[in-house]
Every structure is written in C-alpha cells, then in structure tokens.
Amino acid sequence: MTDKLFQETLFSFLGEEEPEAIQDTGKGKKTTASTKSRVASKDQKKTAVSVTKSEPETWELNTETIIRYGGENIPLTDYFTPEEITNGLPDSSPTDEQTTGDNAEVKLRNITGEDVRKRLENDFGELTEELTTMTFIKEKNMIIPVLTARKKGSGMLLERRHGIYLKLEDAVANRRSNMYVPGADGHMYHIRETEALTICKRARKVPSVPTLVEGVRLKYPRIPWGILTQFLVVARHFARTYGAEVHGEIYWGEEGYRLVIPAQIVSRDMCEPTEQVAYVENVVKVMEIHSHHTMEAYFSSQDDRSEQAPILYAVVGRVLDFFPQILVRTCLDGEYLIINPHIVFESPLESPTNLDFPQVSVKGAGDDDTV
C-alpha cells in the first residue's frame, strides 16, 4: 500500500499528464514502467541466486580463472599473485593462540568474491559494495561482477541516501530519501520523501555530480590579429566612404583561417548577405562578424533574430576610432553567451619577450617602501 501511494504521489509531479502506459497485458490492465522495473528486478534476483548459490569460500579459483567485465577477459593473476590464488590470503582476525610465540602460524583463507571486488574497485570505481554482486561460474572458471542496481534503469547514480535519475520511472523503482530528476525546463528537481509527505522543488545543488561553469572553448587556435585587421580595413572603408555596415565570415581550413566578404546589400543600419558562401569540404565556418561604423558595439534585436547558430558572432563598433570596440558571443538553445574577445582573437599587445625593466622602480614593491 505504501509503495502504491509513493508511486502515485511521485507521478503527480508530472502535472496534467498521466503516467504513460508502457505495456498492455491484454487483460484490460496496463503496466507502468515502475511495475515493469519491479518485475525485472525480481527476475534479476532469481538469476543471481541461481548463479551464486554456493558460498564464496567454496569458489574453486586457480591461476587460469578469468574475470569477465567491460567486454574483456581479465586474468585473475592481474589482481592476485599465484601464491595468493593457490594458498589463500592471510586471515584478518587470527586467534590469540595463532599470534603468540615466535613460531606463530599465519592462518590462510580462500579468496572470496568480496576480495576480488575490492581489488577491481581500484580500477573500476563503479564496482562499489552496494551496487555489485560477484558471481562465479564454475563450468567456465569465470568470475562476473554484476551491477545489479544499474540494470533497473539508465543513467542512474545511486548512493545510500540519494539517487540521481534520468527518468521519473527510475526514481519510483529505485527509491531513496532524496531523489534528483531533470525537468523539461532544464532544471534538476529535488524530491524528498518523508513519513507524511513527498516534496518536489527545484534543486539548488545536486550531490555526487561535478560542478560545471558556463563557457566556450575554441577547438582551433585563436583567430590571428591579421584576420581581424583585414576586416577592420574593410569596415573602415565602408564606414568612411558610405557610412555603412559590412558583414564578413571567418573560416578554418587546412591552410588556417581566412576572411570572406560575401555578396551583400549594406546601408547605415543593416547588412544583408544575398548569397551563401559555397560549401568546401573540411572547411568550417567559425565566426560571422559585422561592423557598426561610427556607432557603439552592441547586438541589436535584428542580430538576435539572425544569429541563432552555435558559432561565434562578433560586432565591431566605432571602427574609425584608433581602438575600435568589439563584442563576441555565441548562441545555444536560443540564449546567448558573451565571450571575452581575448579567448577568441590573438592580440598584438601580448608579447612573448622578456618584459623585465630594471631601470623602472615600482613604489611599494620593496620591503621597506610604502605606497
């Protein structure tokens, strides 16, 4: 009764929609994803019992035993010495009689599935004690680690007190006190189950996942200053001669970057390409750039409607000034991310040479000086 109430309460967070029917049994009843998961879970437990029916101490391991995991056959000797496999491991809790005297006898015991799991966990962090069942198939002389919890759903991260899921059905089938599920709005939601309530709210933080920051990383080298200078020369010509904007495109290919000025119609407040640049294999459009002649650099509402691709966009303002203004951004999911131009363009003001000037004294830099 409690499980049913929990399931119905959890699915109520879907709002107006009812839980989607996954399977029709043919008897007028529908099986939801959570029911399907429970049936699968029972089948998994039956299978596990049939494979691991013998106690770990009765595993007949030898130097030819193989560990089957991740699509590989891993020799047991990669994790245990032949002596450990043949003779056993030291017992961790010897008796008083075994530990007294100069000729104290060290008691050995057979290698268990838990011993194997612990050593595997150093290389495969997902093989935790909570999620892993160690099975041994005697006929094949093979050890198989089975991640039992992950068979119930995809993309889950389960801890003792919380779980992170891709689907609400997985949260129903693998309940935790604190559960985190993504919503269609792009936010993670925290679902907290207590004795009396099931609470759902937007999560402020999610445990056991990395902290991410917004940003852009250019896969190619920074655009050379010479490419930007080429565009500034063109932009100043149209600004000085016609008081007009101009549009350019920057491409990356086998020979590096190149600037293209496509066919377009320009005026004081717009520049509209009339032809697309011909496609060339292995050449990638990296940036679209346009000028604002004597006006400030800013992205207009027309720019917002036109610049929707996940590439770089730049606008150069006050192009007749000695140092023009420049803004750079990109677009993802209809939203814009402003980028520092230093990340995108090389600068002539960056010098790799030694800038040590012993003839220049900086007030306050010495131990006895004050600013």
N, C-alpha and C positions, 0 to 999 in steps of 0.2 A: 504494500500500500504506500509506503514511504517513497519507494523508487518511482512509482507511478506519479505521485504528487510532485516529486522533484522534476521528473521529465516534463510534465505538463507546465509547471512553473517556468522552467528554463525555456521551453519553446514559446512561451508567451512573450518573450522579449523580441520575437520576430515581428511584433506589431499586428497589422491587419491580416497577415498571411497565416495560413495553417501550415503545419509541417508537411513537406512534400511526401507523397506516397512513393515508396521505393519499390515495393514488390506486391503484386496481387496474388494471394494464395489460392484463388479460385473458389473460395468458400464464403465470399462476401465480406472478408476481413482484409485489411491492409496492414502490411508490416512496415513500420518505420525503420529508418536507418539505425536507431538505437536498439530496436529489437533484433535486427539483423546482426548487429555487433555482439549482442549478448549470446545469440546462438553460435556465432563464430567463436566467441570466447570459450563456450562450453566444449566445442569440438576441439579447440586447441588444447584445453586441459586434458581431455581424454587421450589425445595423441601423445602429449608429454608424459602422461602416466605410463602408457604402453612402452615408450622408449626408455624411460628412466626408472623402470620398476625395480631394478637391482640397486642396492646401496652403493654409494661411490667407492667404499672400501673394497668392493668386490670387482671393480674395474680391473681387467687384466691388461694393463698397459705394458708396452715394450718399446724398444728403440725404433720399431717400424710404425708406431702409431702416428696417425695423421690428424691434424686439426683442420676441419673444413670450415672456412669463414671468408666472407667477402669475395667469393668466387675463386679462392685459392686453396690449395692443399699445402698446409704449413706443417713441416715435420715437428713432432713433439720435442725433438732434440734441439730445436731453436730456443726453447724456453727452459729445458731441464737437461742436466748432464746425463750421460749414460749411466753413471753410478747412481744418481738420484732416481732414475727410472727403474733400475734393476733392484736396488737395495731399499729405496724409500727415503723419506725426509725425516729429519730429527723431530721427535715428539716435542711439542711446545710446552707440555706440562709433565715433566718426569716426576716420579715419586721420590720421597726422601731417601729411600734405600739406593736409588739409582744415582743420586747426586752426592753421596758421601763416600769418602775414601779416595785414594789416589787412582785406583783402577775402576773408577765409576763407569758403568756401562751406559752408553747412549742408546736409548730406545728409538727405533725407527718405525715409521708407519707408511702405509701405501699412499701414493699421490691421489688426491681427491679432485673432483670437478671444481671445487672452490679454489684449490691451489692453482689449477690451470687458469681459471678465470682471473685471479688476481694478477698473474703474470701477463696475461693477454691485455689486461686493462691499461698497462703501461704504454702499449702501442695503439690500442683501440679504446679510447676514452668512453665510448658509448656502452661498453660491456660492464655496466655497474651491477652491483649485487642485487639491487631492487628490480632491474629490468631483465636480467639474464638468467636463463635456465640452461645448465650444462647437461648435454645428453651424450651417451656413449653407445655406439652401435658395434656390438662385439663381432658380428659377422664381417664387417668391413674394417674393423680395427680403427675406428674413426670417432673422434670427439667433435661434436657440433654445438657451438654456442647459439642459443635461440633467444632473440629479443622478443619476448612474449608480449610486452605491452605495445610495442610498435606495430604488431600485426593487427591491432584493433582500429587503427586509423592512420592517416597520412599526415606528415608534418607536425607530429606532436612532440612536445618536450615535457616530460613528467618528472616531478620531484615529489617528495613526501607530502608536502602541504600545498603545492600549487601545480597547475598544469597549463601549458600554452598550446592552443589548438588552432587549426585552420578552419574547422567546421564545428557548428554547434552540436551536431550529432556525436562527434568525438568526445565533447565535454560531457554529454549525457552518459556515454558508455564508459568513460574513464574519469569519474567524478573526483574532484579534490575540493578542499575547503575554499581555496582561492583559484579561480579559473580565468584565463585571458583568451578572448576570442576577437578576431578582427571584424569590424563592421564595414558595410558598403561605403561609408563616408570616409574611409581611410584611417580611422582611429581604432585603437585597441580598447576593448571594453573589459572591465574587471567585474566578474560575477562572484559574489561572496555568499556562501551557504551557511546559515546558522540553524539552530534548532527551530526557530519560528519563521525565519524569513529567507528569501532568496533575493539578493540585491544586485542590480546591474547598473553600473555607471561608467563613464569614460575614464580610462586609466590614466593616472598621472605618470606612472612609471611601471615597467614590466620587468620582473626579476629574471635572472639567468639568460638574458639576451644582451648583445653588445650595445654600447652607446654609440649612436650614429649622429653625424652632423651633416647639414646641407652643404653642398659644394660641387665644384666641377673640376675634373682633371682632364687636361688636354692630352690625348693619346699620341699626338705628334709633337715635334719641337715647337717652341714658341714661334709665332709669326715674326719674321725678321723686321727690323726697323725700316729696311729699304722698301719692303712691300707697303707698309703704312705710308711711307714718304711718297711713293708713287701715287697712291690715292689722294694724298693731300695736295699734290701738284695739280691733279685733275680737278679736285674740288675747288681749289683757289681759282683756277681758270674760269670755271662756270660761275663762281660767286662774283669774281671781279668783272667778268665780261657781260654776264646776263642776270646776275643777282639770283641765280637758280641753284636748286639742289642737284645732286647727281647720285646715282646708285652704282655700286661695284660689288663684285663677288670674288672671294678668295678660295682657291682650290689647292689641294695637296695631291701630288702625284710622285712618280718615280724621280723626277728632277727637282723635287721640293715644292715650295709654294709659288703660285703665280696669281697675279691680279687680272681679272677680266672685267671690262666695261661693256655690258651687253647693250643691244639696241633698246632704246627707251625714249619716252617723252618726259621732259622736265619742265618745271616752272618754279616760281618763287616758293611755293608751298607744297610741292609734290614732285615725285619722280616715279614713273610707272614703266617697268620693263615691258616691251612689246614682243619679245622673242625669248624663248628659253635657250640657255647655253646648251649646245649639243653634248649628249652623253659620251663620255670617253671611259673605256674600261680601266679600272684600277685608279681612277681619279675621283677624289671625294670633295664635295663642297663643305668647307669648314665654316665660312662666315659670309653673311651679307652685310654690307656696310653702306651707309648713305650720309650725306652731308646736310647741314642746316645753314649754309652760307654764313651770314652775319648773326644769326640767331643763336641762342643758348643751345647746348646739347641736352635734349630730352626726348623721351619716347612718347609720341602722340597717340591719340586714340586710333588714328588710322594705322599707325605702326602696330598697335595691339591687335587689330583685326587681320593684319597681313602676316605678322611674324608668329607663326604657330608651330613651326617645326623644331625638333630638338637639335638645332645647330646654334652657332654663335651669331648674334646680331650686334652691330655697333653703329653708333651715330656720332658724328663729329660736328661740333658746333664752333662758331666764331673762327672759321677757318682762315680768315685774313689776319688774325692775331698771330704774334710771334710764336706763342704756345697755344694751339687750339685746345678746346675741351673735347673729351672723349668718354663715352659711356659704353659698356658692354653688358650683355645679358644673354640668357638662353630661356627656352620655354619647355615646360613639361606639364602635361595634363591641363593645358590652358592657363597655367600660372607661370610667372616669370621670376627668374633668379638673377639678381645683379651680380656681376663678376668683376673683381679687381682687374683693370687692364694690365697690370704688371704680370698677372698669371698668363695672359694671352699673348702679349707683344714683348719682344725684346726692346730694351731701352738703350739709347746711345749714352745715357748718363751712368750706366753701370760699367765700371772699369775693372778688369781683372788684374791690373797692375798694382804694385805696392803703393799705398797712399800714406806712407809714413813721412811726416814733415817735422823733423827735429827742430827746425828753426821757428816753429809755431808753438808757443806756450799756452796751455789751457788753464785759465784761472780756476782754482778749486780742484784740479785733478791731483795735485800733490798732497802728501800727508800734512804738510804744515800750512797749506794755503786754505783760504776761505773764499767762498763766492761773494 
